[in-house]
Amino acid sequence: MDIIERFEERASLDPDATALVAAQERMTYRELDSRADRLAHLLQRRGAGPETVVGLCMDRRPEAFVAMLAVLKTGGAVLPMDPGHPAQRLRDNLAACGALLLLTEAAHTDAFQGLDIPVLPCEELADTVAEYPATRPARFLHEAALRHVLFTSGSTGRPKGIGLPSASVRNVAEWAVHRLDGPQVFLQFTSLGFDVSLQEIFGALLSGGSLVLVREEHRQDPAALLDLMVRERVERIYLSPAFLRQLARAALQDKARLSALVLTEIVSAGEPLRLTPEVREFIGALPGTVLENQYGPSETHQATACTLTGGLERWPDTPPLGRPLPGVRGHVLDGRLAPVADGQPGELYLTGVGVSRGYLGRPELTASRFLPDPHGAPGGRMYRTGDVVRRSSTGEFEFVGRSDGQVKIRGHRVEPGEVDAVFTSHPRIREAATVAHRAGDGTWELTAYLVPRPGAVLPAAAELRAFAGQRLPDYMVPGALMALEELPLNKNGKVDRAALPRPDGVWRDGSTAYIPARNPQQVLIRDIWAQALERDPGHIGIDDAFLDLGGNSLRAMQVLARVRQVFDVDLPVRVLFDSPTVRRLARAVEEAIIADLSAAPASDS
């Protein structure tokens, strides 16, 4: 049974149950199903059906989920895209997979002007869609049918479009549902273009649960997210390890919020999990809450899971990846594709029902990563993950490292070669080498080393960052930039990445002079920045920009959590990007303190 048939079956069992929650809006299964049916009829009239791809670029609103289900109801495949990504990247992805048309919103149509496929803003379709019947559209479904397309970073500078068949998506969703005792309230936190979102969405909708949609600003604000989770009584969440640490830190600073949580399960996915002291304390304060570590590249969807229960003191700092899901097998092989002994490191190859169809429109790349399975049934295929693991005596996989330069940044896979390709397209840059360094909190941060063309002067950091941001999503824009006269080479003439210096300063272009902190408030904020950015406070001037010092949204959350503690003011994350210097943030704090005092009730004395 296809995943959309499972949804339709569930919707018919309890049509008046709440399916979607978005602020004050509630949508029942009946309404979600019928609206998706109507839109599916319109899409079929436009040519949508088996082996066609429909792009979806919408904010996290109920209409986006109506659209996603409608595409699946036609028998076609959906390409979900993040509206926050650069417009050219979105356009390139649509072209790369041969999308038939694009469903979007009026707010995002400017990014797709001149596109050679129909661009359909959902607001403009409302009246037309209402004319179609709320009946099941005729369609042909089979387990090998293309159902989802997800793009991930590419080492050659081109993102790769992964084609997930029906069987792959259904296998993970059914596994997630079978583990539930009944309908639960799921948080829909991850980007719709990230494979983990499929578990959030279909784990909820195939089990009769509710899906609570997170507004974009709440995804960057742990305190606001905690309020939402308490208000909607969220029971199950999927988070990257980096955001889990931020959420844990925010919860531990507010015991009232922490005690009001009703979480039953926290799933960590997207990058290797490390159990920091605050994560342990957070889980320990939630009796009965289970922590699960999940693993799986987008090419196979989720592949393994490790559930942590019992005494926290027995949990390892780096939990294993776990055992394969039903229908999935993992081979740990050497360079000759021969199995290695348990306890010995080798590269992980995944096979079974989860393996995708490969990279759309890129047969040579597909052939290099999707190989015949010499250890399985005839005709079987296995995906070469590039992850080095070892299998324990209990049959669990343990992560060792990567066999190449690929890294995970905030849960997203990044090929440094793609970042290099963007920088070397700049007219003043001759060479670039992007390297990931591990920060003190265990997260990975990107540094780009740039060599100017002969006679050229490299632009200011802000200009370079803006240039990269027009072509790359924010998590791929390096937090640190360093100018070098030459890149160091090894004896084989390749870039010696191990010889590149660690970033330790601020890129100053002459327009920003170093000005030290001048008053106690600026000193406190400078020191908070230094702790979050892992920099010497003496190197941070009050007019240095947060992003130019290596700041990002996660570190912004750390800064504002500490500001909340020190100054007793609650500032949204956007303040740090609207007021990106120590001087301007100090002024914002002062204004917030004055506003709080003005709003305080007058004393009777």
Phi, psi and omega in degrees: 000131180289160184297325180288328176293323177296320178296314182298322177297314180295319181299326181285338181287321181214073188296338183267000176291153180283124179263314185234141176232123178220103185056240181270358184270137175234136178234127180280167175298323180299312182292317180299315182294314184291321179294322177294323177299313182299314180294325179299320178299317179297317181296322177296323177297333179273000176107358180291141180174194183308134176067016170254152180245131177245123177284148180224111180232091185218155174291168183281084180228161179306325181300328180294325181280329170300313182296317180299313180294325180297317178299316180295327179293336177284347186092000181269192182243147180251138173249094179282136182229148182274119180300341180280351180283157179304142184301319182295324178296317179297316180296317180298320181294320177299318181291321185297327182258007177063043183301141180285318181198174181232129171262128182211198179234159181303327182295341185247004186292333180301328181292345187240021178300134177081004179296142185272019171233158179299135176248115187247101174290129186298329180299323183282347182267349191306310183293320180294317181300322182298340180280347181272155182284149176271057180240159180296124176288147175291137179201162177247122183237136173211160191290343178269358184294144176289126185235329180221143173237127180234135179257139177227165185299147180238138185292339182269002182100353178248124174301154182252131178266118183262128180262111180266126178278168180306315185298323181294312180294316182296321184300314181290318181297316180293323177298317180296319182291319182297339181273354182268146176282340181173188180302138178228167177264114181260145171268128176263091189256319189284157178300144181293342177271007181253133189300332180299332181300333180295326176291317178302308188293306187276338170300320178285308190284340177269351181251000182084013181274183179250146180246114181267118184274133183263126175294151187302320181293332179285336177293341180255006186225096183302324181295316178294324179294319177298318177301316179298317181295323178290314184297319183265004178053053180292134183252336186222130180226149174241121183222151169288155178305323181297315180285330176301319178296320179295318180295318179299316181297317180293320181294321182291339178275353180222090186296332179294314177298315183301314183290341181273351180291146179238030182299137173251334180209136174243125180250125177255130182205162175108331178198165182303136182272131172238130182270097178281165180304321182289327177293317178300315181295320179299309180296321180297335180274001181240080183304131178087355179280133180260139174250128181237132176260120181245151181220144173168124174291158181301332182293344178231004188059201182292138185239324183223165178207145175229118181263125181259119178225175176080204186295124179301327184294343180266354181285133178289153179299325177241095183297152177292165177288337176098198182255157179297149174290162173305136180086359181240141174232151178234130175251134173256111192236157174269189183295343178260012181066027175262143179298144175259159182290152175305139180091348180259143180286146176197171181276141182271127173244131182250140180219168179115198189293338184280347186294131182284178180279352180111198183264121186297128177073011182226072186297324181293317178294320177300316182295332182281339183247337179249109190246158171300141182271105182285351184249009181235197181291153178305137180088354181287151179239151176228148180258130178276110189282332188082357178270131176267126183224172167227149178262127181281173179294341178269001177090007179268146176273138177240130183285134179250315181168196179252153176268358179219194184271004183295143180224165173251125178242116181052038176089352182256141179283133181231127171264113181305331179299329179291322177293317178303317183297324179293313182295320181287351173279351177286136185297342181259358185250126180271315183222154176213145175221121181253131185228145176261132174244142178277127177280173183296334180272006176094349179281160178261139178233145181266140171235131177253126177258123190239135177245124182286158173292155180306128178081355182263154174247131181294143179293172175296156182302319181298321179293318179295320180294320178294321178301312180293323182292341176283347185238341185234148172295159189300327182290346179263354177280120185302141177283338180229142178235136178226134178267133178230151175287324178212153172274135179293141181243150174270183186293344177267005178082010178262160180299127179271089185295331179292337182271355179289137182291148175288143179293129182218007182223190180246132178286107178251133184256009180098337180275342180243104179278157177281121176236119183287164177299139188249346181216166185303324181293317177295323178297315180298316180292320177302317181292324176296316177300314184300320179294315182290325183267356180056052180231160175291124180304328181293346179264001183254115176269161186285350177250009174286141182277140182303315181294323182290342177270003181101014181286154174210182185297323180293317179290330175298320178296322177298314181301311185288332174295319179289323176300320179299318179293314188284317187254353180058042173232145182253109182247139176289159183300326184298338180300323183290337178266334173283330180237074196278006179242164177300317181301312185285327177291322177299321179293321179296320177297315180299318180294323179292322179295316180297318179297320179295320180293322180292328182277347183291142179295144180291147179285147178281344185282000000 
